[in-house]
Amino acid sequence: MIVSKMEDGLIVQLMLNTCDKPYRGKWDFALRAQFANDHSLFIGDIKGEPDKGFGSICMQYLKDEARKNNQQITGNLAKRDWDHLDRLTYFYKKHKFRVTINEKEQSGAVVWG
């Protein structure tokens, strides 16, 4: 397994490839966060197959990055997430995020740090 990090001062993207097959420019998993300000990273997107442990690996790298820079990590739960809200809630709570959900508006927020 290879985990790669791309950072340009505006975003940090963590990408994972399992090495089960040749790499052809497509990562098996990616977690993208934006530098919201000097004290906060905002999770913009998480893409990849669920229940493989890839999200946990990338989240640990992101939390290490945030610790190093004394930052918190935030993110939103959107209406598009509602079909897998239980899985997302479990994932974030497992990683010690505070999760707030507004059932009526099908929205929410996550905060770590």
GIHUDA-V674129 format. One line per field, one symbol per residue. ss: DSSP state (A for helix, B for strand, O for the rest). burial: # if it has 24 or more other ideal C-beta (glycine too) atoms within 12 Angstrom, else .. Layout:
# GIHUDA-V674129
ss=???
burial=???
This chain:
# GIHUDA-V674129
ss=OBBBBBBOOOBBBBBBBOOOOOOOOOOOBBBBBBBBBOOBBBBBBBBBOOOOOAAAAAAAAAAAAAAAOOOBBBBBBOAAAAAAAAAAAAAAAAOOOBBBBBOOOOBBBBBBO
burial=..#.#......######.........#########.....######.#.....######.###.##....#######...#......#..##..#.#.#.#......######
